[in-house]
């Protein structure tokens, strides 16, 4: 019997994600994994029944995708089954058990979905003991988002509780489904509404820089691998409170204050003043969508002008205007903005922006099920869609989260240092928002001392009577093929430099240059000048640098005052050398 399916257009966000999957099939970077710790006696059959009801309620979880006339469509099945396998780890020693939990959690997060299959969700239970389990859940982003995870867990908890007590589902039927939203979006975002929204983004992002030139530990590869990792970041209650008070005084929000500080940090790291940072927005502007599972989240590109070295308070005003303008035009999907703006595209970086900032201020819910405690476990981060993503969670008066970084570009130590600089900048801005951005400190006292004092201790004791030309000769003997001088496209090894300088020195000695004699050097900066100076030293003389831009009278006076008898030059400066006086030696001709 052939299963009847309903064919519905995709939302714009689903359409873009489907095309990305066609370019890189099976890339797990668009998976949304979750792990939940269950403490107490677990009835797996009841949990499986709860999942079945969640799938019945949310048709997007019974949806696959296919191509029709070159475009993706949603294929909605009337039913779907989610298997809930149990892996028993209870017999393992604690260390081995922890290792296997880590391995299986990572494996679940990397699961490769076929977008034509359904459901685009998988789950499994790890049994650690009689009253200790871990529920692993992975959904593809094309049918879900972070908000959806909260909806799903909340419904699972309510259903499990009701079933365990012998009741039926306590959840009201959903008034709309994700397919209704997809149809509404395509009907609503047309004509004048779409043009007004797109017009704002065209103006806002016109001429935006294609790439933020962050200093990286490694060159950017030709194509991103999306490998990532994260360093933790926690802003204590006293700092969080100070930031909230600052935001209130300046008529902004906590998010806007964090964005202003983050863009300041990026500007200080790159030297740029045109900074674009992306941020996710829930995208659930209709009340009916708040209880739905689905891909609603949208992305806003927030572009701020940091030019003129404003005070932090002044920057907050600029950021507020940018954010409010973006919020007023959030309905147009990011993928449509990208199509409209047509930024430079590359396989090694995201279009429009490469850095994200996310602030989650939704309260954390802790569920007490029938005989069970449920706690969300933060998954290990192993992928990164962007160069950097700063993700913060506001809970209990503090801000905590992580800085996710591209492992293609950055080392862990670099990301940790950037996170520390962000906290230091926040403290300075909260303490005195009237300071200009350039005056907000980033470095700790230890970093400042290391850069200003330790790194500048470059003196070395070469011993008495050791001359520069002798040091070069000794280095040429040790590493003859090592590059000694670079000027434009021209390079000299130590062996070549020493040999050429020796020829100049020998010529000067044969020409009567003796110890302490002063020899003029009238040459442009480059390899030839270095050879000339070293040759003078090898002859035992002292070199007198002369600039061809000086007036003739000035050059003559310097030659006479220094007692210069021989003047080294090059062919293109022969005219200036002849006017300076003295015996002229043209090194690239004589």
C-alpha positions in Angstrom: 0.0 0.0 0.0 1.4 3.4 -1.0 1.4 5.9 1.8 -0.4 9.1 1.0 1.7 12.2 1.5 0.8 15.9 1.3 3.0 18.1 -0.8 3.5 21.6 0.5 6.0 24.4 -0.5 8.9 24.9 1.9 9.5 28.0 3.9 12.3 30.3 2.6 14.6 29.1 5.4 14.0 25.4 4.6 14.6 26.1 0.9 18.0 27.6 1.6 19.0 24.8 3.9 17.9 22.2 1.4 20.1 23.8 -1.3 23.0 23.8 1.2 22.5 20.1 1.8 22.6 19.5 -2.0 26.0 21.2 -2.1 27.3 19.3 0.9 25.2 16.2 1.5 25.3 14.8 4.9 27.1 17.7 6.6 26.2 17.4 10.3 26.9 21.1 11.0 23.1 21.6 10.6 22.1 19.1 13.2 20.6 20.2 16.5 21.6 17.8 19.2 20.4 17.6 22.8 21.2 15.3 25.7 18.9 15.0 28.8 19.9 13.4 32.1 17.0 11.4 33.6 17.3 10.5 37.3 14.8 8.1 38.7 12.9 5.1 37.4 12.4 5.4 33.7 9.6 3.6 31.8 11.0 3.4 28.2 7.7 2.3 26.8 5.9 5.4 28.2 8.7 7.6 26.8 8.3 6.0 23.4 4.6 6.5 23.6 5.2 10.2 24.5 7.4 10.6 21.4 4.7 9.1 19.3 2.2 11.7 20.4 4.7 14.5 19.8 5.2 13.3 16.2 1.4 13.1 15.8 1.0 16.7 17.1 3.7 18.2 15.0 3.5 17.3 11.3 6.9 18.9 10.6 8.4 15.9 12.5 6.7 13.7 9.9 8.1 15.7 7.0 10.7 14.8 4.4 11.8 16.8 1.4 11.9 16.1 -2.4 12.7 18.1 -5.5 10.0 19.2 -7.9 10.9 21.3 -11.0 14.2 22.2 -9.4 12.7 23.4 -6.2 12.3 21.6 -2.8 8.9 20.7 -1.4 7.7 19.3 1.9 6.4 15.8 1.9 4.1 15.4 5.0 3.3 11.8 6.0 0.1 11.2 8.0 2.1 9.1 10.5 5.7 8.3 11.4 7.4 6.0 13.9 10.4 7.0 16.0 12.4 4.1 17.4 13.9 4.5 20.8 16.7 2.0 21.2 18.3 1.5 24.6 22.1 1.0 25.0 23.0 -0.6 28.3 26.2 0.8 29.8 25.3 -0.1 33.4 27.9 -2.9 33.6 30.9 -0.6 32.8 33.3 0.8 35.2 32.7 4.6 35.9 35.6 5.8 33.8 34.7 3.5 30.9 31.1 4.4 31.2 31.8 8.1 31.0 34.0 7.6 28.0 31.3 5.6 26.2 28.6 8.2 27.0 30.9 10.9 25.5 31.5 8.8 22.4 27.9 7.9 21.8 26.7 11.5 22.5 29.2 12.8 19.9 28.2 10.0 17.4 24.5 11.0 17.8 25.3 14.6 17.1 27.1 13.7 13.9 24.3 11.5 12.5 23.9 12.0 8.8 20.2 12.6 7.8 18.8 11.9 4.4 16.4 14.8 3.9 14.0 12.6 1.9 13.5 10.3 4.9 11.1 11.0 7.8 11.2 11.6 10.6 14.2 13.9 10.5 14.8 13.2 14.1 16.3 10.3 16.0 16.5 9.5 19.7 18.1 6.9 21.9 18.5 6.0 25.6 21.7 5.3 27.4 21.1 3.2 30.5 23.8 4.0 33.1 22.1 2.4 36.1 18.8 1.4 37.5 17.8 5.0 38.1 20.2 6.9 35.8 19.7 7.4 32.0 20.7 9.8 29.3 18.2 10.6 26.5 20.0 11.5 23.3 18.0 13.5 20.7 19.1 14.8 17.3 17.0 16.8 14.9 17.9 18.3 11.6 17.7 22.1 11.5 15.4 22.0 8.5 12.6 20.9 10.8 13.6 22.5 14.1 15.5 25.2 15.9 16.7 25.8 19.5 13.3 27.1 20.5 11.8 23.8 19.2 13.9 21.8 21.5 12.3 23.5 24.5 8.8 22.9 23.0 9.6 19.3 22.4 11.0 18.6 25.9 8.2 20.5 27.6 5.6 18.4 25.7 7.5 15.1 26.4 7.5 15.9 30.1 3.8 16.7 30.2 2.9 13.6 28.2 5.1 11.2 30.2 3.6 12.6 33.4 0.1 12.1 32.2 0.7 8.6 30.8 2.5 7.5 34.0 -0.6 8.5 36.0 -2.8 6.5 33.7 -4.3 9.5 31.9 -4.4 10.8 28.4 -2.6 13.7 26.7 -3.2 16.9 28.6 -2.0 19.0 25.6 -4.5 21.0 23.6 -4.6 20.4 19.9 -2.4 22.8 17.9 -4.4 25.5 16.0 -1.8 25.7 13.1 1.0 23.6 11.7 4.4 24.6 10.3 3.1 24.0 6.8 0.5 26.8 7.5 3.4 29.1 8.4 5.3 28.2 5.2 2.2 29.0 3.1 1.5 32.2 5.0 5.1 33.4 4.6 5.1 32.9 0.8 1.8 34.6 0.5 2.6 37.5 2.9 6.1 38.3 1.7 5.1 39.6 -1.7 4.5 42.9 -3.4 4.9 46.1 -1.4 5.5 44.3 1.9 8.5 42.4 0.5 9.8 45.4 -1.4 9.7 47.6 1.7 11.5 45.0 3.8 14.1 44.2 1.1 14.6 47.9 0.4 15.7 48.5 4.0 18.3 45.7 3.8 19.6 46.9 0.4 20.3 50.3 1.9 21.6 49.0 5.2 24.1 46.5 3.7 25.1 48.4 0.5 28.9 48.4 0.3 29.4 46.2 3.4 32.8 44.6 3.7 32.7 41.0 2.4 35.1 39.7 5.0 36.1 40.8 8.5 39.9 40.5 8.6 40.4 38.9 12.0 44.0 38.0 12.9 44.1 34.2 12.7 46.5 31.5 13.8 46.4 29.9 10.4 45.6 31.0 6.9 42.0 30.7 5.9 41.6 27.4 3.9 40.1 27.3 0.4 37.0 25.7 1.8 35.8 25.6 5.4 35.7 22.3 7.1 33.2 23.6 9.7 35.3 22.0 12.5 34.9 23.9 15.7 35.4 24.0 19.4 34.5 26.4 22.3 35.9 28.1 25.3 33.6 28.9 28.3 32.8 32.5 29.3 31.0 33.6 32.5 30.2 37.2 33.4 29.6 37.4 37.2 26.5 38.8 38.7 28.1 42.2 39.7 29.2 42.8 36.1 26.0 41.6 34.6 24.1 44.0 36.9 26.4 46.9 36.0 25.7 46.2 32.3 22.0 46.0 32.8 22.0 49.4 34.7 24.1 50.9 31.9 21.6 49.7 29.3 18.7 51.2 31.3 20.4 54.6 31.7 21.2 54.8 28.0 17.8 53.6 26.8 19.1 50.3 25.3 18.8 46.6 26.2 21.3 44.2 27.6 21.7 42.6 24.2 22.5 46.0 22.5 25.1 46.7 25.2 26.8 43.3 24.6 26.6 43.9 20.8 28.3 47.4 21.2 31.1 45.9 23.3 31.5 42.9 20.9 31.7 45.1 17.9 34.2 47.3 19.7 36.4 44.3 20.4 36.2 43.2 16.8 37.1 46.7 15.6 40.1 46.8 18.0 41.3 43.4 16.8 40.9 44.2 13.1 41.4 48.0 12.8 38.1 48.2 10.9 35.3 50.5 11.8 32.6 49.0 9.5 31.5 45.9 11.5 28.7 43.5 10.6 27.7 40.9 13.2 24.9 38.4 12.8 22.4 37.5 15.4 19.5 34.9 15.5 16.0 36.1 16.2 13.1 33.7 17.1 11.0 34.6 14.1 7.8 33.6 15.9 6.0 36.9 15.4 2.6 35.2 15.4 1.3 33.9 18.8 0.2 30.6 17.2 3.8 29.7 16.3 5.2 29.8 19.8 4.1 26.3 20.6 5.2 24.8 17.3 8.2 22.7 16.5 9.8 24.0 13.3 12.5 26.1 11.6 11.3 29.6 12.5 14.6 31.2 13.6 15.8 34.0 11.4 19.2 35.8 11.2 19.7 39.6 11.2 22.9 41.2 9.9 23.6 44.1 12.3 26.0 46.6 10.7 27.4 49.4 12.8 29.6 52.4 12.0 32.3 52.7 14.7 34.2 55.5 12.9 35.3 58.7 14.6 36.4 56.9 17.8 33.1 57.6 19.7 32.6 57.1 23.4 31.0 53.9 24.4 27.8 55.8 25.3 27.7 57.3 21.8 28.2 53.9 20.3 25.3 52.5 22.2 23.1 55.1 20.5 24.3 54.0 17.1 23.8 50.3 18.0 20.3 51.0 19.3 19.3 52.6 16.0 20.7 49.7 14.0 19.0 47.0 16.1 15.6 48.7 16.2 15.7 49.1 12.4 16.6 45.4 12.0 13.8 44.3 14.4 11.3 46.3 12.3 12.4 44.4 9.2 12.9 41.0 10.6 10.2 39.2 8.6 12.2 39.0 5.4 14.2 35.7 5.6 18.0 36.1 5.7 18.3 33.9 2.6 16.2 36.5 0.7 18.4 39.3 2.0 21.5 37.4 0.8 19.9 37.0 -2.7 19.0 40.7 -2.8 22.3 42.1 -1.6 24.4 39.7 -3.6 27.5 39.7 -1.5 30.8 38.2 -2.5 30.5 34.4 -2.1 33.2 32.0 -1.1 33.5 28.5 0.1 35.8 29.6 3.0 33.6 32.1 4.7 29.9 32.9 5.3 28.3 35.8 3.2 27.7 39.2 4.8 29.2 38.4 8.2 31.5 35.8 9.8 30.8 36.5 13.5 27.6 35.8 15.4 26.3 37.1 18.8 23.5 35.3 20.5 21.8 36.1 23.8 19.2 33.7 25.2 17.1 35.2 28.0 14.4 32.6 28.2 14.1 31.0 31.6 15.6 27.6 32.1 12.9 25.1 32.9 13.5 22.2 35.2 11.0 19.4 34.9 9.8 17.0 37.6 8.3 14.1 35.9 6.4 11.2 37.5 9.3 9.8 39.6 11.9 11.4 37.3 14.1 14.5 37.4 15.1 15.8 34.0 18.2 18.0 33.3 19.4 19.3 30.0 23.1 18.5 29.4 25.1 20.9 27.3 26.5 19.0 24.3 30.2 19.1 23.3 30.7 21.6 20.5 32.6 20.1 17.6 31.5 22.3 14.7 31.3 26.0 13.9 29.3 27.6 11.0 31.2 30.9 11.5 34.6 32.2 12.4 33.4 33.2 15.9 30.1 32.8 17.7 29.6 34.4 21.1 26.6 32.7 22.7 25.4 33.8 26.2 22.6 32.7 28.4 21.1 35.0 31.1 20.2 32.9 34.2 20.2 33.7 37.9 21.6 37.2 37.5 24.7 36.1 35.6 25.6 35.7 31.9 27.3 32.5 31.0 28.0 30.6 27.7 30.8 30.1 25.3 32.8 31.5 22.5 32.6 29.0 19.6 35.5 29.3 17.2 36.5 27.8 13.8 39.2 25.2 14.4 40.4 26.0 10.8 41.5 29.4 11.9 42.0 29.6 15.6 43.8 27.9 18.5 42.0 27.4 21.8 44.5 29.8 23.5 43.6 32.6 21.0 39.9 32.1 21.6 40.4 32.1 25.4 42.4 35.3 25.2 39.7 37.0 23.0 37.0 36.0 25.6 39.1 37.5 28.4 39.6 40.7 26.4 35.8 40.9 25.9 35.2 40.7 29.7 37.8 43.3 30.4 36.3 45.7 27.8 32.9 45.2 29.3 34.1 46.1 32.8 35.8 49.2 31.5 32.7 50.3 29.5 30.3 49.7 32.4 32.6 51.6 34.7 33.0 54.7 32.5 30.9 54.7 29.3 32.2 58.2 28.5 35.6 56.8 27.5 36.4 56.6 23.8 36.6 53.2 22.2 40.3 53.5 21.7 40.8 54.1 25.4 38.9 51.0 26.7 41.6 48.6 28.0 41.8 45.1 26.6 45.1 43.8 28.1 45.6 42.4 31.6 48.5 43.9 33.6 50.5 40.7 32.8 49.8 41.0 29.0 50.7 44.7 29.1 54.0 44.1 30.9 54.9 41.2 28.5 54.2 43.3 25.4 55.7 46.6 26.6 58.6 45.3 28.6 59.5 41.7 28.0 59.1 41.6 24.3 61.2 44.7 24.0 64.2 43.2 25.8 66.1 42.5 22.6 69.6 43.3 23.7 72.3 40.6 23.4 75.9 40.4 24.6 78.0 39.6 21.6 81.3 40.1 23.5 83.9 42.8 23.2 85.3 43.6 19.8 82.6 41.7 17.8 81.6 43.7 14.7 78.4 43.5 12.6 80.3 42.4 9.5 81.9 39.6 11.4 78.5 38.4 12.8 77.1 38.3 9.3 80.1 36.2 8.1 79.7 33.8 11.0 76.0 33.4 10.2 76.8 32.8 6.6 79.1 30.0 7.6 76.3 28.4 9.8 73.3 28.9 7.5 74.5 29.9 4.1 71.2 29.2 2.3 69.0 31.0 4.9 67.4 34.2 3.6 69.1 37.3 5.0 67.6 40.2 3.2 64.2 40.7 1.5 63.3 43.8 -0.5 60.2 43.5 -2.7 60.7 40.5 -5.0 64.5 40.4 -4.4 66.1 38.1 -1.8 69.6 37.4 -0.7 70.8 34.5 1.3 73.5 35.0 4.0 76.1 33.4 1.7 75.2 35.8 -1.2 75.0 38.9 1.1 78.4 38.1 2.7 80.0 37.5 -0.7 78.7 40.7 -2.3 79.7 42.8 0.8 83.2 41.2 0.7 83.6 42.3 -2.9 82.6 45.9 -2.0 84.9 45.9 1.0 87.8 44.6 -1.0 87.2 47.2 -3.7 87.1 50.0 -1.1 90.4 48.8 0.5 92.1 48.7 -2.9 90.8 52.2 -3.5 92.5 53.5 -0.4 89.8 53.4 2.2 91.4 52.8 5.6 90.1 52.3 9.1 87.7 55.0 10.3 87.5 56.5 6.8 84.0 57.9 6.0 82.3 56.5 3.0 79.0 58.1 1.7 76.1 55.8 0.7 73.6 57.5 -1.6 71.2 54.7 -2.5 67.5 53.9 -2.4 66.3 51.5 0.3 66.8 47.9 -0.9 69.2 45.0 -1.1 71.9 47.2 -2.7 71.9 49.6 0.2 72.4 46.7 2.7 75.3 45.3 0.6 76.9 48.8 0.5 76.7 49.4 4.2 78.1 46.0 5.1 80.9 46.4 2.5 82.0 49.7 4.1 82.1 48.0 7.4 84.2 45.2 6.0 86.7 47.8 4.6 87.0 49.1 8.2 85.3 52.4 7.3 82.3 54.3 8.6 79.2 54.8 6.4 77.5 58.2 6.0 73.9 57.8 4.8 72.7 60.4 2.3 69.2 61.0 0.8 68.9 61.7 -2.9 65.9 63.9 -2.1 68.1 66.4 -0.3 68.9 69.7 -2.1 72.3 69.7 -3.9 73.7 72.3 -1.4 72.7 70.1 1.5 74.4 67.0 0.1 77.6 69.0 -0.6 77.7 70.4 2.9 77.2 66.9 4.4 80.0 65.4 2.3 82.4 68.2 3.2 81.4 68.3 6.9 81.8 64.5 7.3 85.0 64.4 5.3 83.6 61.9 2.8 86.1 61.0 0.1 84.3 58.1 -1.7 80.5 58.0 -2.5 78.8 54.7 -3.2 75.7 54.9 -5.3 73.6 53.2 -8.0 73.1 54.0 -11.7 69.7 55.6 -11.4 71.1 58.1 -8.8 74.3 59.0 -10.6 73.1 62.5 -11.4 72.5 63.3 -7.7 75.8 61.6 -6.7 77.8 63.7 -9.3 76.3 66.9 -7.9 77.2 65.9 -4.3 80.9 65.8 -5.1 83.6 63.3 -4.1 84.8 60.2 -6.0 81.7 58.3 -7.1 81.5 54.5 -7.2 78.5 53.0 -9.0 78.0 49.6 -7.5 75.6 48.2 -10.1 77.9 49.3 -12.9 81.5 49.6 -11.8 
